[in-house]
Amino acid sequence: MRQRLSFSRRRLLALTVGLAGLTSFALSTAMPAHAEAIKTVKVGIMSGEDEDVWRVVAKNAATDGLNVKITTFSDYNAPNEALIEHDLDANAFQHTPYLEAQNKAHGYHLVIAGNTTFQPIGFYSRKWKSLADIPKNAKIGVPNDPSNEGRALLMLQSLGLIKVSSDAGLFPTALDVTDNPHNITIEELDAGVVGRSLPDLDGAVINTDWARKAGVDLKKERLGTENLKDNPYVNIIVVNQGDEDKPWAKSLVKAFQQPNVAKALHEVYHGTVLPAWP
């Protein structure tokens, strides 16, 4: 009797182990091949229309086993601080000269993972209809942070309104203006204030996103704009040094650089923000 019971127990144990193995096999074959490799990546962006674009990016990333979690900001300094503190894995809001200025100013070690968009800044006026109308002693507003002020002054130079010293590179300030035939006064203002100050100025160089938020007419009030070709101010996905070649970073860039994201950019920004990848 004992032998029969022992034999039955052995059979039951073997059957249980076998079923467990079959269950494990069934689960492993039913799950997607990349399921165990799914990684959550926290990405910082600026609040606003970019949120709609990144919803499309997140869907693209999910097909590659990447769960993109978006954190929004309203302060341009915050996303890089959060990235350095590893509260984020990546951010996507800045161009290369801004990144270089931030790295230099704060001792950051942040690097480019890939290109995203190009947001051409514009020269706008509510008082004048053309560049030829800009009067002597005009007051022109520019953003006051180093990278965007330099960008604005270089644009005013390209429009023939001033000349700046070539020694200043991409970061000229009002002190680097070497020729000012119109005797223009450069008003250095916070990037978020320049657009709202347009009614009080003869003209202003305004970042596209801030111009939109300030209610500037991006077509009727624009007297000049930038070209994408060979432009250093392409926006980028940024990560901590050492992360740029990791598979998740490559997947994130790939998820952004897709035709459906280009379509979303056109729909959301009405052609004022351009794809900046091949």
Secondary structure as the mmCIF struct_conf table of DSSP 4:
data_model
#
loop_
_struct_conf.conf_type_id
_struct_conf.id
_struct_conf.beg_label_comp_id
_struct_conf.beg_label_asym_id
_struct_conf.beg_label_seq_id
_struct_conf.end_label_comp_id
_struct_conf.end_label_asym_id
_struct_conf.end_label_seq_id
HELX_RH_AL_P HELX_RH_AL_P1 ARG A 2 ALA A 30
BEND BEND1 MET A 31 MET A 31
TURN_TY1_P TURN_TY1_P1 ALA A 33 HIS A 34
HELX_RH_3T_P HELX_RH_3T_P1 ALA A 35 ALA A 37
STRN STRN1 LYS A 39 MET A 46
BEND BEND2 SER A 47 GLY A 48
TURN_TY1_P TURN_TY1_P2 GLU A 49 GLU A 49
HELX_RH_AL_P HELX_RH_AL_P2 ASP A 50 ALA A 62
TURN_TY1_P TURN_TY1_P3 THR A 63 GLY A 65
STRN STRN2 LEU A 66 PHE A 73
BEND BEND3 SER A 74 ASP A 75
TURN_TY1_P TURN_TY1_P4 TYR A 76 ASN A 77
HELX_RH_AL_P HELX_RH_AL_P3 ALA A 78 ILE A 84
TURN_TY1_P TURN_TY1_P5 GLU A 85 HIS A 86
BEND BEND4 ASP A 87 ASP A 87
BEND BEND5 ASP A 89 ASP A 89
STRN STRN3 ALA A 90 HIS A 95
HELX_RH_AL_P HELX_RH_AL_P4 THR A 96 HIS A 106
TURN_TY1_P TURN_TY1_P6 GLY A 107 GLY A 107
STRN STRN4 LEU A 110 ASN A 115
STRN STRN5 THR A 117 PHE A 118
STRN STRN6 GLY A 122 TYR A 124
BEND BEND6 ARG A 126 LYS A 127
BEND BEND7 LYS A 129 SER A 130
HELX_RH_3T_P HELX_RH_3T_P2 LEU A 131 ASP A 133
HELX_LH_PP_P HELX_LH_PP_P1 ILE A 134 PRO A 135
TURN_TY1_P TURN_TY1_P7 LYS A 136 ASN A 137
STRN STRN7 LYS A 139 PRO A 143
BEND BEND8 ASP A 145 ASP A 145
HELX_RH_AL_P HELX_RH_AL_P5 PRO A 146 SER A 158
TURN_TY1_P TURN_TY1_P8 LEU A 159 GLY A 160
BEND BEND9 LEU A 161 LEU A 161
STRN STRN8 LYS A 163 VAL A 164
HELX_RH_3T_P HELX_RH_3T_P3 SER A 166 ALA A 168
TURN_TY1_P TURN_TY1_P9 GLY A 169 LEU A 170
HELX_RH_3T_P HELX_RH_3T_P4 ALA A 174 ASP A 176
STRN STRN9 VAL A 177 ASP A 179
TURN_TY1_P TURN_TY1_P10 PRO A 181 HIS A 182
HELX_LH_PP_P HELX_LH_PP_P2 ILE A 184 ILE A 184
STRN STRN10 THR A 185 LEU A 189
HELX_RH_AL_P HELX_RH_AL_P6 ALA A 191 VAL A 194
TURN_TY1_P TURN_TY1_P11 GLY A 195 SER A 197
HELX_RH_3T_P HELX_RH_3T_P5 LEU A 198 ASP A 200
BEND BEND10 LEU A 201 ASP A 202
STRN STRN11 GLY A 203 ILE A 206
HELX_RH_AL_P HELX_RH_AL_P7 THR A 208 LYS A 213
TURN_TY1_P TURN_TY1_P12 ALA A 214 GLY A 215
TURN_TY1_P TURN_TY1_P13 LEU A 218 GLU A 221
STRN STRN12 ARG A 222 THR A 225
BEND BEND11 LEU A 228 LEU A 228
TURN_TY1_P TURN_TY1_P14 LYS A 229 ASP A 230
BEND BEND12 PRO A 232 PRO A 232
STRN STRN13 ASN A 235 ASN A 240
TURN_TY1_P TURN_TY1_P15 GLN A 241 GLY A 242
TURN_TY1_P TURN_TY1_P16 GLU A 244 ASP A 245
BEND BEND13 LYS A 246 LYS A 246
HELX_RH_AL_P HELX_RH_AL_P8 PRO A 247 PHE A 256
BEND BEND14 GLN A 257 GLN A 258
HELX_RH_AL_P HELX_RH_AL_P9 PRO A 259 TYR A 269
TURN_TY1_P TURN_TY1_P17 HIS A 270 GLY A 271
BEND BEND15 THR A 272 VAL A 273
STRN STRN14 LEU A 274 PRO A 275
#
